[in-house]
Amino acid sequence: MSKRNSADAKRAARLRLQAERERQARKERLRRRLTVTGSAVVVLGIAAGIGVAIAGQNGGSNDATDWSAVRSQLDGDSGDSGDSKTPVYADAAPAHTTGDDGLTLRIGDPDAPNTLTLYEDPRCPVCASLEQNLGDTIGQGVEDGTYNIDYVFGTFLDDSFGGSGSRNALEALGAALDVSPEAFVAYHQALYSAEHHPDERSDDFGDDQNLIDIAQTVPELKDNADFEAAVHDSTFAVWALRMSDAFDDADDVTGTPTLKYNGEVVDTPQTPEAFEQLIAANSAAE
């Protein structure tokens, strides 16, 4: 009996169809409800028309990762086509992560009395504004032991505008975390800085070399062969999509940036003073 007509082939086809339906449902659910807070850039009707053109004009072609292959692998389709040229990616989580599939990315004292959860997209301009305005203040609370931070990253702007900058930057953030939490924090700050963060319609983060160049501003990552190899070899590509799926599955997250404090969504402060007031009002008593 040919493979096409075998029971295994039919079962594989059903699984592929089920996975594709689930993926499309997840994307459509996110498309309906996600809005980048305070920004008019996520206009999905317009983005759908210009996404392909933008992807072709920017650096996505310099992204070594075949993201469609990663998605197929994650959905259980890898190898069914029999195409030996289809890459197979390591399903590895960066060091210094915990939880299911290594998706808990926690910075700070794990025993801190409070947890700040921050939802971001690497291409999000409002996330960049938050990091530039509040990053030092947020970091101080971690140093003081007032709270730790759980980071959850989405990649919906890749779907909105085309390209792979959000996914590629998330993969690079995983490579930085694999070096050390301190390297992650510094690289995260560099990516969102006014100097390096691109317009969200640009796919600059889709260029591996650009991400490596930005890493040269981080002492632990400068000329770091392990970090650069992880970026070029797509070491954390599967992990990046797992993280993005976890973001999509957060039903109470309707935009980026979103903050939760001890599991409850809170209004995103606009100034360091407002942030400090929010923390004081919501921190658990020791």
Secondary structure, DSSP 8 states (H G I E B T S, - for coil): --GGGSHHHHHHHHHHHHHHHHHHHHHHHHHHH---TT-S---HHHHHHHHHHHHHHSGGGG----HHHHHHHHTT-TTTT--TTS--------TT-BSGGG-BEEES-TT-S-EEEEEE-TT-HHHHHHHHHHHHHHHHHHHHTS-EEEEEE--HHHHHH-SSHHHHHHHHHHHHHHH-HHHHHHHHHHHTSTTT---TT--GGG-HHHHHHHHTTSTTTTT-HHHHHHHHTTTTHHHHHHHHHHHHT-TT--SSSEEEETTEEE---SSHHHHHHHHHHH----
